[in-house]
Amino acid sequence: MTSWLLDLRVALRVLRSKPGFSVIAILALALGIGANVAIYSVVDGIYLHRLPYRDPGSVVVLWEDQTAQGGTRRSPVDPGTLLDWQRRAVTEAAEPAFADIAALRNESRQLTGLERPVVPLTHVVTDNYFEVLGVAAQRGRTFRPGDGEAGGLVLLSHGLWQSVFGGDPELVGSRLELSGEAHTVIGILPATFYSHHLFPTQPDLWVPSDFRDEATIRDARALVAFGRLAPEATLTDARAVMETIASDLAGEHPETNAGWSVLVEPVQESVVGGLRRIFTLLLAAVGAVLLVSCVNVANLMLARAAQRRREVALRTALGSSGFRVSRLLLTEGLLLAMLGGALGVMLASTLIRPIASLIPQGANVPFVEHVTVDGSVLLFALLVSIATSLAFGVAPARQALRVDTITALKEGSRAAGTSRGALRRGEILIVAEVALAMILVIAAGLVVQSLVGLHTTDPGFEPEGLFTWRTSVREPGSAGLDSAAAYVEEAERRVAALPGIDGVGSISFLPPLNPQFVQGFAVPSAVAEPGERPRTILRAITAGYLGTMRIDVLAGRGFDSRDRAGSAPVVIVNETLRRRYFDGVDPVGRTLSLDIDARPGMAAPPRTIVGVVADVITTGSQPEPAPAAYVPLPQSQLRVMNVVMRTRLDPVELADDTERAIWSVGGDNNVYGFQTLEQAIADTRWQTSFSAFLLGCFAGLALLLGVAGIYAVVSHSVGSRTPEIGLRIALGARAADVLAMVLGAGLRPVVLGILLGMAGAAATSRLLGNLLYGVEPVDAATFAAVGALLLSAALAAVWGPARRATRVDPMQALRTE
């Protein structure tokens, strides 16, 4: 320990003696380490955040999977199938893979007796739901077996308890009215509780149900199921059991269960699994920046080690072992890394909140509030700093072991020179950092081009001036209206009466914001591949939707007052469906049958195609149009709607008036998610914009560090070769010859690094996946432009030292030699 402290004091003295070198090295490391700590903080706070459940690794989500029929991979389950799962996988199983299975469903329940309507999102859950998750109440208790059958109980979120009831400590045990029915508050959930959900808002109320009165329902998939694995069971066991059950149910209920399998995935994967690709990409990018920083510092350390050959030789001659000298150099590297790491942590602490704020609230990314510099982040920073010191410190230490003591002492003042081997190592490091910078800049260029492409793509409607929100109706008959459709249409009528409103319409799944509802359909003489089942995105709309969105009707008509619940069933198709399945034939007047209209034992009745409309983008990040069909809301069973209105005024200022107009209809509807459609679309593209911004910053930083490294290596090379250059000039070499020599030597490793970087980018750019739109992973124009950019930047870095070399005084250089 004493000798190490002595090494530390010597290292401090050495670094103080060369302040310029120390500052540059520490800043380079601080930038690399700081970027890594900042991104790791985001990943740790969001992706690695431990869900607030007991043993969350044992909790899984169970989805119905319709991918075999071309449908969605994660679909909710119907009540009948859920009860079969519970019975066959838990109750009747000889060696159950699950300790228990629970489920939830989103509903709207209005809190009555308050100053203004409050309709928080409600989860109707099985009474074992919180036991399966492993969550205890902050106050009171959660549900127990039998509560679902008894009913009349409610749990509140911590947020609703605070915002509506002022944190009343006596609320537990009191009575509340939910949609006109008395309920007893039995508990308050912790503020940290996170509920897996299907809507862009967290629920605030939980009521119990056993869903046994819905046991015969098998065609209304609205439940999200959760399971807790049995103590000895594995995820593989659970998947095998559920696949067997799904196969059995498909045979027993072919009308509703045929073609459906079961997806069993860890709850952590279900919540944040979609973020894996983007966070892996960003961690790889900041790792590359750190490597570039290490290469720069390694080059500086190698240059310093070459200049200290005489010092190393003296220490060896005076009795220091090679190990002791190497340890001293490694201590200097560790000290630099620790100082750079400390500065990097301070830099990261100022960056993480701005970085987290780039994730919009509407993106529905969980745990953003947990992004901070905590103990795990500090441990990560420490480990990165130690690894960094080894990355750039080993090469100088090894070089010190190779110093010939007698030769170095004889060289005297010439010991400041650098060997050809040292210069070669510097060139190799330049190749590495140019290649890394090339890969980063190409990735940034591809993602930025994709973002530009997304913004310039015609969405198929006019988003300017559109304002949207979501509303749901608990059941037909609300507010004295005979159907959910009548409720939505009455709400539209009252909103349309507000000043400055140019149109109002509603749709079940608003593109490009919501998950798509995919359905199979049949068309007489449809043009399809052999064995292909035609499939379409299905949306229910009101008569005012197409006009409000300004979606062009290309043939036929839109929906109007003729298209009611009792009238002939009709449908509108988009241009992509017409082109794919009608082979250029006008489909207006023809029919198609939607699977959703089928009833057990009966074929789906045909719908008459009354119109063809223009394509609209499917999602915000991948907007290629897909086949789509629209049915009138009165002829559908969907009750959750996105309402859109077009206004000449600032739509945000109309939010309160709009909400009051909707509340005036009455009933148990839930209204949330007020936002402009332009902002909503931007929210769906957050991964592309987030990646484009950060990759651009990292690429710029890598480019800056790379140029600085090239400049440092070439400057050092020129300084080391001053006697040689002076001799060349004395023997008649022209300034142009010297310039060409230095430029060639400096640019050769750069060109090699660019070529290797292009090869690396070609191999890795496909990992960008769905972040790319409208640009190929290997885009020749992007590769060429980035190569030219790096070559120009390198030329600018080499030009100064090369010009300085042409001004070498040969007499002075030879006298020094």
C-alpha positions, -999 to +999 in steps of 0.1 A: +000+000+000+029+024+009+046+019-025+013+024-043+007+057-025+042+067-035+033+058-071+002+079-068+022+110-055+047+106-084+018+103-108+002+135-095+035+153-098+040+141-134+005+152-144+010+186-128+043+190-147+024+186-180-008+205-175-017+207-212-014+170-217-033+163-185-062+186-193-066+173-228-066+137-217-090+143-188-114+162-210-114+134-237-121+108-210-147+129-193-166+132-226-165+095-233-173+084-197-199+111-192-218+100-224-217+064-212-229+072-177-257+094-190-271+068-214-266+040-188-286+061-164-315+062-188-313+025-195-310+017-158-339+039-149-363+026-176-353-007-191-335-023-161-360-008-136-372-036-113-410-038-114-426-032-080-438-068-076-427-096-054-402-117-073-411-101-106-391-127-125-418-152-117-446-131-132-456-136-168-482-121-192-504-144-212-516-132-246-536-149-273-514-151-304-530-149-338-498-147-359-506-181-375-535-164-392-517-132-400-531-114-369-515-097-339-490-114-317-503-099-284-541-100-282-562-099-250-582-130-241-619-135-238-636-145-204-645-180-214-609-188-225-595-172-193-616-194-171-605-224-190-569-214-185-574-210-148-591-243-145-568-264-167-534-248-158-539-243-121-569-260-105-570-293-124-533-297-132-515-326-115-482-306-115-493-271-123-468-247-140-486-218-125-493-209-089-523-189-102-536-169-131-553-135-129-567-109-154-578-073-158-601-054-181-603-016-187-636+000-180-651+034-171-667+040-138-678+075-128-671+089-093-704+106-084-711+131-057-681+154-066-680+190-078-672+179-113-674+146-132-644+123-125-642+092-146-608+077-139-596+047-159-608+016-140-593-019-140-618-046-133-596-074-120-599-109-107-597-110-069-563-128-070-548-101-092-527-084-066-517-117-050-504-129-084-484-097-089-472-097-053-484-062-044-496-051-009-517-020-002-501+011+013-532+015+034-559-010+041-557-042+021-560-055-015-586-080-027-591-115-012-607-147-026-645-142-027-643-104-032-650-108-069-682-127-063-693-103-035-685-071-054-690-036-039-653-030-031-628-006-046-591+001-044-577+036-052-543+046-066-521+068-045-524+096-071-563+096-071-562+095-033-540+126-032-555+146-061-593+140-055-595+132-018-566+153-005-548+123+010-577+118+036-563+093+061-599+082+070-609+073+034-602+036+039-635+021+051-656+049+037-682+046+009-680+059-026-705+059-055-692+045-087-717+048-116-745+050-091-735+019-071-721+021-036-686+007-031-664+005+000-628+017-002-607-011+012-573+002+004-548+026-012-521+013-034-485+024-031-473+054-052-447+031-068-473+006-081-472+002-119-501-015-136-496-032-169-522-017-192-534-012-228-540+026-226-517+056-225-526+064-190-523+045-157-556+034-140-568+049-107-595+025-096-596-012-092-628-032-087-630-070-083-648-095-105-645-133-111-659-130-147-679-162-141-711-146-153-693-141-187-681-177-190-699-182-223-683-152-240-656-163-263-657-136-291-649-105-270-612-104-263-606-077-238-588-093-208-551-091-201-540-122-182-511-126-158-496-157-143-472-164-114-450-194-121-451-223-097-420-225-075-403-253-095-417-244-129-398-226-157-409-204-185-404-233-209-428-254-187-454-227-187-452-223-225-456-260-231-486-262-208-504-232-224-497-245-260-513-278-250-544-260-236-546-237-266-546-267-289-573-285-269-595-253-269-591-249-306-606-284-311-634-278-286-643-243-298-632-241-334-655-211-342-636-188-317-603-205-308-591-222-340-559-206-352-551-190-318-521-200-298-507-185-265-478-162-260-462-164-225-436-137-218-420-123-187-439-092-174-407-072-176-404-081-213-440-072-219-436-038-203-402-026-217-391-053-242-399-030-271-371-007-259-344-033-261-332-025-297-330+013-292-312+011-259-288-016-272-280+007-301-274+037-279-252+018-255-232+005-285-229+040-298-216+055-265-193+026-261-178+035-295-174+071-283-156+058-252-133+037-274-124+067-295-116+086-263-094+058-251-076+056-285-069+093-282-055+091-247-036+060-256-019+079-284-011+107-260+003+083-235+024+065-261+038+098-272+046+107-236+061+073-229+084+077-260+095+111-247+102+096-212+125+068-224+155+084-207+135+088-174+124+051-176+160+041-184+173+061-153+147+045-130+157+011-143+194+018-139+188+029-103+172-004-095+135-001-103+121-033-118+101-033-150+070-042-130+075-011-108+079+012-138+049-003-155+029+000-123+038+037-121+026+043-157-006+023-150-012+044-119-009+076-140-035+061-164-058+052-135-055+086-120-063+102-154-093+078-157-106+086-122-103+123-128-120+119-162-147+097-146-154+122-118-158+150-143-178+126-166-203+119-138-208+156-131-213+161-168-238+132-170-257+145-140-265+176-159-274+157-191-297+129-179-328+150-173-326+168-207-320+134-223-350+118-205-371+148-215-366+139-251-390+109-245-424+125-248-451+118-222-474+106-249-449+078-258-462+059-228-426+049-217-427+038-181-404+048-153-389+079-169-391+096-136-367+070-122-338+082-144-312+096-121-276+091-109-279+066-082-257+040-066-258+015-095-249+043-119-220+054-098-208+018-096-210+016-134-190+049-137-163+034-114-161+002-134-160+021-167-132+043-154-111+013-143-117-005-176-108+027-194-075+031-176-065-004-186-076+002-222-053+031-227-027+024-201-015-011-210+002-001-242+025+026-227+033+003-198+043-025-222+064-001-242+082+009-211+093-027-205+110-028-239+133+002-233+170-006-237+185+011-207+221+015-221+209+027-256+184+052-240+210+067-217+235+070-246+209+088-268+208+118-244+186+146-257+176+124-287+155+103-263+126+127-271+124+110-305+100+083-313+107+049-328+092+037-360+074+011-340+058+037-318+047+057-349+033+026-364+012+019-333-001+054-334-012+049-370-030+017-361-049+035-334-058+062-358-072+035-381-093+022-352-108+055-342-115+066-378-133+033-384-154+037-352-162+073-361-172+063-396-197+037-383-212+062-359-216+090-384-231+066-410-256+053-384-265+089-375-268+098-411-292+069-419-314+076-389-316+114-396-325+106-433-353+083-420-366+111-397-366+135-426-384+109-447-411+105-420-417+142-418-420+146-456-442+115-461-478+124-471-499+109-442-531+108-464-549+134-443-542+170-431-530+168-395-528+206-391-555+220-369-566+186-357-572+179-320-578+144-306-588+126-274-601+092-264-635+084-250-652+051-240-687+042-231-693+017-203-724+002-218-753+009-241-781+028-224-758+053-208-773+088-204-806+075-217-792+067-252-799+034-267-764+025-279-728+034-276-729+048-312-757+071-303-737+083-273-706+091-294-727+108-321-744+130-294-710+139-280-698+148-315-729+170-321-723+190-289-686+195-296-694+206-332-716+233-318-686+250-301-672+281-318-643+277-342-650+240-349-649+230-386-656+193-382-658+164-357-655+126-363-646+095-344-627+063-351-620+031-331-583+029-338-569+062-350-539+058-373-511+062-367-516+063-329-532+031-318-527-006-321-542-020-353-572-043-351-566-069-378-594-091-392-597-118-418-622-113-446-635-130-477-641-116-511-657-135-539-630-141-566-605-122-545-570-119-559-548-136-533-518-159-531-526-196-528-533-205-492-533-168-482-562-156-460-570-120-469-565-097-439-573-061-433-570-035-406-605-028-394-618+005-381-652+017-370-659+054-379-687+079-376-701+097-406-681+128-399-646+112-397-635+112-433-645+148-439-629+160-406-596+142-414-599+153-451-593+118-464-601+117-501-630+095-513-617+081-545-648+062-556-683+058-543-693+076-511-685+079-475-709+070-446-740+090-438-773+088-420-784+059-441-758+036-425-776+028-392-777-003-370-807-018-387-798-009-423-780-030-448-744-036-437-718-016-456-680-011-457-655+012-472-621+000-483-588+018-489-568+020-521-542-006-509-570-032-503-586-024-536-552-027-554-542-059-537-574-079-537-595-065-566-567-064-593-578-030-606-615-037-607-638-011-592-650-027-560-679-003-553-711-024-553-693-056-546-694-074-513-669-087-487-675-107-455-656-098-423-647-125-398-658-103-369-694-104-382-696-142-380-716-159-352-710-194-339-722-219-365-730-192-390-710-176-419-703-139-417-730-119-436-717-099-466-712-062-465-716-040-496-686-019-505-699+017-509-667+035-513-629+035-518-608+060-499-571+071-501-545+054-480-534+068-447-502+061-429-504+030-407-480+039-378-459+069-371-426+052-374-434+028-403-461+045-423-464+022-453-501+018-459-517-016-453-551-029-465-578-012-444-616-014-441-640+010-424-674+001-410-700+025-397-699+028-359-736+020-355-729-013-373-700-023-350-696-034-314-665-012-306-670+012-278-636+029-273-632+057-297-607+084-307-625+116-314-609+142-337-620+177-343-607+203-368-605+239-355-593+272-367-584+282-331-557+270-308-570+235-300-553+235-266-574+264-255-605+245-265-597+215-242-618+227-213-648+236-234-646+203-252-644+184-220-675+202-206-694+195-238-686+158-235-695+157-198-728+174-206-739+142-224-738+124-191-731+087-187-700+067-177-677+078-204-640+082-199-623+112-215-585+114-217-555+119-239-562+154-252-535+164-277-530+178-311-527+152-338-494+166-350-479+161-315-495+127-312-479+116-345-445+130-333-449+110-301-452+078-321-419+086-338-400+093-306-377+063-310-365+076-344-362+112-333-346+102-300-321+080-318-314+106-345-306+133-319-284+112-297-266+094-325-260+128-341-245+140-309-223+109-304-212+109-340-202+146-338-183+139-306-166+109-321-157+130-352-143+158-330-122+134-310-111+116-341-099+148-358-081+158-326-064+124-324-053+126-360-039+161-354-021+150-323-005+119-340+006+138-371+020+167-350+039+143-329+051+124-360+064+157-375+081+166-343+098+132-341+109+133-377+122+169-376+159+158-381+149+136-411+128+164-426+156+189-421+180+165-438+156+160-468+153+198-472+191+202-469+195+176-497+172+196-520+136+184-512+111+210-522+083+223-498+058+205-520+076+172-516+077+175-478+040+186-478+031+155-499+051+132-477+035+144-445+000+145-460+004+110-474+017+096-441-011+113-422-039+103-445-030+067-452-043+054-419-073+077-423-082+062-457-078+027-443-100+035-413-127+049-437-127+017-457-128-005-426-155+018-412-176+014-443-173-024-441-182-022-404-212+000-411-224-023-439-223-052-414-240-034-385-264-008-400-291-035-404-292-036-366-310-002-369-341-022-377-373-003-377-356+030-370-350+032-408-376+044-432-372+053-468-335+045-468-316+013-473-292+001-445-264+002-470-271+035-487-243+043-512-249+080-511-248+082-473-216+060-472-199+082-498-209+115-482-197+104-448-165+091-462-159+124-479-168+143-447-143+123-426-116+126-453-121+164-455-120+166-417-088+145-416-072+167-443-079+198-423-063+181-392-032+170-411-028+203-431-014+223-402+014+199-391+022+193-428+026+231-435+047+234-403+070+206-416+077+226-448+091+254-427+117+233-408+151+251-407+175+223-419+205+238-400+186+240-367+172+205-372+206+190-380+223+209-351+197+194-327+204+159-341 
